[in-house]
């Protein structure tokens, strides 16, 4: 049904009852009051009259919002338990295990459990001799650079 203002809807209902509840006469009457491409269709008039009879109003029906079940306390508890048991499991794999959508699982982890994603990066452990070896290499490299630099200047002098 095309959106009509409340005033236009009242006008449609009035025309319907003035024309003795005849849809054809109502549509014909409404052609005089609405712009050419804005005249309500037969089905629009029928549904508007049905809503008026049922509710006594021409306003839109209030729709109840769909229930949000993904972040229920049961799901939050299940995710918390799963994280405690196997902390290294990926979000994608965990969402399949718990039968919760990946985005809902991410919301539970961030907003309810206050966890943040991170990636462990493995690096080499430093040993006591590593600093000495590093220092020895740096000294050798600097000496090599100094020797190469002095050779270049001697070549230019000749």
N, C-alpha and C positions, 0 to 999 in steps of 0.2 A: 504494500500500500504506500502510495506517495505521501510525503509529509505535508499535512495541511495545518494551518494555525488553528487554535482553539475556536476563534471567531468563525473561520471557514467551516469547521466541523459542526458547530452549532447551526450554521446556515444550512448545511446539508441535511441535518436531522429535522430542522423545521420544514424544509421543502418536502421531505419524505412524508411527514405527517399531514402537511397541508394538501398534498396530492393524493390523499386517501391511501397511503402506503403502496403506491404504485411505483415500481422502479423506473419504468419507461417514462412516465410523466415527470418523475423527479429529475431524471437525467435531462430531459427536454427543458425543464424549468431552470436547471443549473447552468445550461449553456448561455443563458442571458446574464448570469452573474459572474461567471468565471471566464478568464481569457481562453482563447481557442484551444491551446495545447495543455490547459490546466484543468479541464473538466474532469471530475472524478469518474472512474470506470464503474460499471455495474457492481463488480465484486467489491470495490472499495466502499460503495454505499451500503452494500449488504453487511460487510464486516463491521462498519462503523455503527450501523443500526443494532446489530447483534451485541456489540460491546456496550452500547447505550442501554439496551434492554437488560443485559446481564448485570452491569455495574452501576448504572444510573449516571455514568460520566462519559465524556467524550475524550478524556485525557488518555495518555498512553498507560498501559499496564506496567506496574513496577515488576521488574524481573529480579528474582533472587539470584545473588551471585553464586557461581558454581563453588562448591566446597573445595577448600584447599587441603588436600589430604597428604601431600608429599612430605610436608614438614611437621607431621604429627609427632607427639611425644614418643610414640612407639618407634617411629622411624628414627628419630634422633637417638633414642636409647640403643637401637640396633646398630646404627652407624658408630656410636661411641664404643660399643662392645667390639665391633669388628676392627676398629682402629687399635684398640688395646691389644687384641689378639694378634693381628698381623698388620703392623704399622707400615710395612713397605709395599703393600698392595696398591696398585694404581687405581685412580678414580674410575677409569673405564671398567676395569675388572671388578672392582668393588660394587659398582652400580649393577652389573650383571648378577653378581652373587646375591645382592639384597633386593633385586627387582625394583630398583628406584632409578628414575631417569638420571642421566649424568649431570644435567644442570641442577636438578633438585638436590642431588648428593653434594655438589659443589656449594650450594647455598647452605646446606646443613653444616658442612665442614667449616665454612667461613663465618656464618652469622650465629649459629647455635653453639658450635663447639670451639669457636674462635681459633681455628687452625689455619695455617697458611701453607701453600704449596712451596716446596723447595726441591732442589735437585742436589743430591750428594755428589761432591766432586772429590775423587780420590787423588791424592798427591803423595809424593815420596817423603818419607820421614827423614828428617835431618839427623845425621849422626855427628858425634863429637869431632871427627876428623874432616867432615865436609867443609867446614869454614877454612881450615888450613889449605886443603886442596884447591878450593875456590880462589883463595888469595894467591897461591902459587901460580895458578893458571893466568890470573889477571896480570901478575908481575911479568910473566913470560910474554903475554900478548902485548903489553905496553913496550917491553924491550924490543920485541920483534918489529913493532910499528916504528919505534925510534930508529932502529937499524935500517929499515927500508927507507925511511924518510931521509936519513943521512946519505944513503947510496944515491937517491934521486938527485940530491943537491950536488954531489960530486960529479955526476954525469953532466949536469948543466954547466958546471964550471969548466969542463974540458973544451 
